[in-house]
Amino acid sequence: MTRREWSRIRAPTLADIEALADAAYAALPQRFTRLCEGLVIRVEDFPDDETLDDMQCESEFDLLGLFRGRGLTQGAHLSETGEQPNMIWLYRRPMLDYWADGEDTLEAIVTHVLVHEIGHHFGLTDDDMEEIERRAG
């Protein structure tokens, strides 16, 4: 790549990561996404301090994503008044750091993190999540 080409390259924005997450979610099997009704997906640069403390992270780069809410195995279908919706956070800067240090595409990383976090909603095993990720392409 030439110096001029490099000068035009910018880091993916929050909106770019959100677009990748939306595309990844749309590619998931319908039987999987149908059970995610009401799930909110947010993209932030980093986890907040409270989350870092709760997850016992040593660095703000330790966490790529997080599911918070009530999973299906915990009765997610039973909504309670005042309860927050099930949410997934995807953390842009840690994912970019992981991407820069590895061989996977950013799209593959976003898909992997999204499937893994949705998997927590379902109470899935790592093998289950790998199968869903494989089917999503």
C-alpha positions in Angstrom: 0.0 0.0 0.0 1.3 3.4 -0.8 1.8 6.3 1.6 -1.1 8.1 0.1 -3.4 5.1 0.4 -2.3 4.7 4.1 -3.1 8.4 4.7 -6.8 7.8 3.9 -7.3 4.9 6.2 -9.2 5.6 9.4 -10.1 3.3 12.3 -13.6 1.9 12.1 -16.1 4.1 14.0 -18.8 3.1 16.5 -21.2 3.3 13.5 -19.0 1.0 11.5 -19.0 -1.6 14.3 -22.7 -1.3 14.7 -23.2 -1.9 10.9 -21.1 -5.0 11.2 -23.1 -6.2 14.2 -26.4 -5.5 12.4 -25.2 -7.5 9.4 -24.0 -10.3 11.6 -27.3 -10.4 13.5 -29.2 -10.5 10.2 -27.2 -13.5 9.0 -28.0 -15.6 12.1 -30.5 -18.4 11.8 -34.1 -17.1 12.2 -34.9 -19.7 14.8 -32.1 -18.1 16.9 -33.0 -14.5 16.4 -36.8 -15.1 16.8 -36.1 -15.8 20.5 -34.1 -12.6 20.9 -37.1 -10.3 20.6 -36.5 -7.1 22.4 -32.8 -7.6 22.7 -30.9 -4.3 22.5 -27.4 -4.3 21.0 -25.2 -1.3 21.9 -21.7 -0.4 20.7 -19.4 1.6 23.0 -15.7 2.4 22.9 -15.0 0.7 26.3 -16.9 -0.8 29.2 -17.7 1.6 32.0 -15.7 1.4 35.3 -18.5 -0.4 37.1 -18.6 -3.1 34.5 -14.8 -3.5 34.6 -15.0 -3.9 38.4 -17.9 -6.3 38.2 -16.1 -8.5 35.6 -12.8 -8.2 37.5 -10.9 -6.9 34.5 -7.3 -5.8 34.8 -7.6 -3.5 31.8 -10.3 -1.7 29.8 -9.1 -3.9 26.9 -10.0 -7.2 28.6 -13.7 -7.3 27.6 -14.8 -7.5 24.0 -18.6 -7.8 24.7 -21.1 -8.3 27.5 -24.6 -9.7 27.9 -26.7 -8.2 30.7 -30.2 -9.3 31.4 -32.3 -12.3 32.1 -31.4 -15.3 29.8 -34.0 -17.7 28.5 -32.8 -20.3 31.1 -33.7 -17.8 33.8 -37.1 -17.0 32.5 -36.4 -14.1 30.1 -39.8 -14.6 28.6 -41.3 -13.6 31.9 -41.0 -9.8 31.9 -41.3 -7.9 35.1 -42.4 -4.3 35.5 -39.5 -1.9 35.5 -37.0 -4.5 34.3 -34.4 -3.3 31.8 -34.4 -5.1 28.5 -31.8 -7.8 27.7 -28.8 -5.9 26.4 -25.5 -6.8 24.6 -22.6 -4.4 24.6 -19.9 -4.7 22.0 -16.7 -2.8 22.9 -15.1 -1.2 19.8 -11.6 -0.4 21.1 -10.9 -3.8 22.7 -12.2 -5.5 19.5 -10.0 -3.2 17.3 -7.0 -4.1 19.5 -7.8 -7.8 19.2 -8.2 -7.4 15.4 -4.9 -5.6 15.1 -3.1 -8.3 17.0 -4.5 -11.3 15.1 -5.4 -12.7 11.7 -9.2 -12.7 11.9 -11.2 -10.1 10.0 -13.0 -7.5 11.9 -16.3 -8.9 10.6 -15.4 -12.3 12.0 -14.5 -10.9 15.4 -17.7 -8.8 15.7 -19.8 -11.9 14.6 -18.0 -14.1 17.1 -18.5 -11.7 20.0 -22.1 -11.1 19.1 -22.9 -14.8 18.9 -21.1 -15.5 22.1 -23.0 -12.8 24.0 -26.3 -13.8 22.5 -25.4 -17.4 23.5 -25.4 -16.2 27.1 -29.1 -15.2 26.6 -29.8 -18.8 25.6 -27.6 -20.5 28.1 -25.7 -22.2 25.2 -22.5 -24.1 25.4 -19.4 -22.9 23.5 -20.0 -25.8 21.0 -23.5 -24.6 20.4 -22.3 -21.1 19.8 -19.6 -22.3 17.4 -22.2 -24.2 15.4 -24.4 -21.1 15.1 -21.5 -19.0 14.2 -20.5 -21.5 11.5 -24.0 -21.5 10.0 -24.0 -17.6 10.0 -21.0 -17.8 7.7 
